Amino acid sequence: MIFDLLFVDEINLLVVLRNERSDRLYFTRAHVDLTTKCVRIDDPLIDTKITVRSKGYKTCLIEDECGPVLLSFPIRILENSTIELVHLGGYFEHEEVPPLIRIQVRNLKVSNYDTIWCDPFISRNHIYFFSHFDNLMLTVKLDSPKNVFDSGSDVARIVRTKPNAFGEPRYNQQHKQFLVYDDHLLVYLYRTAYQRPQMWKLKLSSLEWTQTPLSLSHHFPTSYVRFRRHLDSLYLHGDCEKIGCAERSHLYKFDPFEDENAVIEHKSSLATPKPSSSNLKKSGSLSSLFRLSIFTTPHSNSPEEPKKTSYVQSSSKSSTPTRYIKNKRVRPASIVSTSTLSSLSSSASLPSIKSYAAPNWSRQMAFHGVEQLEVSEQIKKALDMGFKEDHIIAAFDQNSGRCSEYQPFPSTNAMVDMLARVQQIEESRGKGGDELRSSSSYHNINNNGYSFNGKPSSNVTRATSFTEDSPRRPLSMSAISASSLPSPSQSHKSFQRMLSAFEREKKNIIEESKRSIEQIEIMLRDTQDHSRLNADLVKEQDREICQLKAKLHDAQEKVKENEILQERIHHLYEKCDSKSETIHAKEAQLEAVKKECEKKLQSEATKCQELEARCKKMGEEARAVAEGHKRNEVKKEECEALRRELERCNDIRNQLNEADLRVEEMKKERDEMRQRINNIPTCVICMEKAPKVVFMPCLHFVTCESCGNGANSHQLDRCPTCRNRVHGRMVVFM
């Protein structure tokens, strides 16, 4: 049975076969003859030594920088899990049978043991796995440690991908195709024919997601999708499943390094004319899109940069001179810019406005007199100083000139001087409004400050207004003539100009608040990431504590076993000491008997002179008999000790035989339980529960009730087995 197919080059085809009985995988090389349109297999089958396991494991064919790789891995990768892979590309290059490589995962710290790893790919000598439920990735290093002293702590580790300003893909709810290109991973996400696909880019060095705008025609691939690379071109092929589409299968080719004016080459798998590219050219061609957004920095083509530039240019027009930039304060965001002139006088109780009416305002202005405030803040400061609203409006009219909006004074000193001049003009009761207009010739306002061309004695000195505890209010307010006040039409224009100035400030405040909110949201996301990391660390510490407790319990059990063994050894030493004492006593008895015999021989020496020859002979025999008795006694003692040791060994052997019988019984029970578990069918989605849902009309019985008829049942519009459209579901109870 064919397991998978893959083109290695233009002629050679890799065919992976599966033995239906043993589930063993084999591969061979096939030659494609395009003239006769046939596939010819000349090479023998080669065993990959990889077996397709039915439960808990996944076997797939992927590609790396050198060619195809056959990979088998558990879907729940834990400590000491084994990953098997065979690099099949080496067979096509060197004509050698590739070896089976087993990688054991070590020093892996997993917070959730139920994490399902899927969608593997290889890049730069590392295997990457995606988590099925969150934004985690598992990286496994392919090369082994260089020496035996290397612990291999970096063989496997879990990392977390980083979203950009636009978020990250919801890849756990969609179908996806991967393609590794240099240091980037391109992910094509798609669902159905009625939902637009997405293209995301993951930079493997920083693990940061970037969404790539994908501009395809409305016949985008949504079924049997393949994402491949050949030389420097990328290909996307699949069925669009559009009703009434005559082509059905479509092929998209694009070049990552093509110029910006290039157009996607859209081909069809059928022999039909090439469609027009006008439908594809909606937001630029896919070739230029990849050249700009995939292989450049993420912020190089951000649509917000022109706005930032224009904002800087517009704000620089009303900013302070260059020599005053260091002393400039940031204007506080308050409600002053949105209030009217009459409401400013009643808002002195607000905390944000009281700071301008402090008793030491003259001292603050002496140190920070070069700063430039907004129109609303200068009006509020003038009201706090005690000036009338008519005087303030007249002063701003003189300062703004012919501008349609009120312009702020260059400094607070210039505003106070202009207000004092307006008061002096009203007190002099001259020509009224004409004198006000003619008074503009006595001063000169520029960007660097405020200067007077008139007599110094005609102006109010700042020393008299700054040395008092409170600002001096003019004493001749009741003597102002009506001709010096502005007319109603002028007052209306003044209020219009003031409102336009307030609107401009309101827009600036809104922009500042939006930027502040964006910064706060970024900080909030960082805080949430830190909290998640802290929670993971806490879980990891709890797991380590549990492991240490288990190790401590095992160590205590081993200590108890060692104490029992030491007691046994002590009893054996005592027995050996008692046996040695008995042996020494018997040797002493034999020595005493020997001495008595020698004495008797000496006393009887005179009697035995005649029988000397015979006595010598008998003495020798007696000595030989005595030595034989000694040896017999020693042999008896040794035999007794060996008999006791043999009995003890027989008891131990009987215990071992009983333990072996128990182990064999447990193995039989384990095999029976495995056979029962393997005979029970499971759901093809969650791989845990028994199937209960029958899909209509194909009548496939492959999913449980929660997966086939639960909250996510709207996503299963096709049968997982035959891929036919589902028209109904039926729950079966067994």
Buried (B, 14 or more C-beta within 10 A) or exposed (E): EEBBEBEBEEEBBBBBBBBEEEBBBBBBBBEBEEEEEEEEEEBEEBEBBBBBEEEEBBBBBBBBEEBBBBBBBBBBBEEEBEBBBBBBBBBBEEEEEBEBEEBBBBEBBBBBEEBBBBBBBBBEEBBBBBBBEEBBBBBBBBEEBEEEEEEBEEBBBBEBBBBBEEEBBEBBEBBBBBBBBEEBBBBBBBBBBEEEBBBBBBBBEEBBBBBBBBBBBEBBBBBEBEBBBEEEBBBBBBBBBBEEBEBBBBBBBBBBEBEEEBBBBBBBEEEEEEBEEEBBBEEBBBBBBBBBBBBEEBEEEEEEEEEEEEEEEEEEEEBBBEEBEEEBEEBEBBEBBEBEBEEBEEBEEEEEBEEBBEEEBBEBBEEBBBBBBBBBBBBBBBBBBEBBBBBBBBBBBBBBEEEEBBBBBBBBBBBBBBBBBBBBBBBEBBBBBEBBEEBBEEBEBEEEBBEEEEEEEEBBEBEEBBEEEEBBEBEEBEEBEEBBBBEEEBBEBBEEBBBBBBEBBBEBBEEEEEEEEEEEEEEEEEEEEEEEEEEBEEBEEEBEEEEEEEEEEEEEEEEEEEEEEEEEEEEEEEEEEEEEEEEEEBEEEBEEEEEEBEEEEEEEEEEBEEEEEEBEEEEEEEEEEBEEEEEEBEEEBEEEEEEEEEEEEEEEEEEEEEEEEEEEEEEEEEEEEEEEEEEEEBBBBEBEBEBBBBBEEBEBBBBBBBBBBEEEBEEBEBBBEEEEEBEEBEEEEE
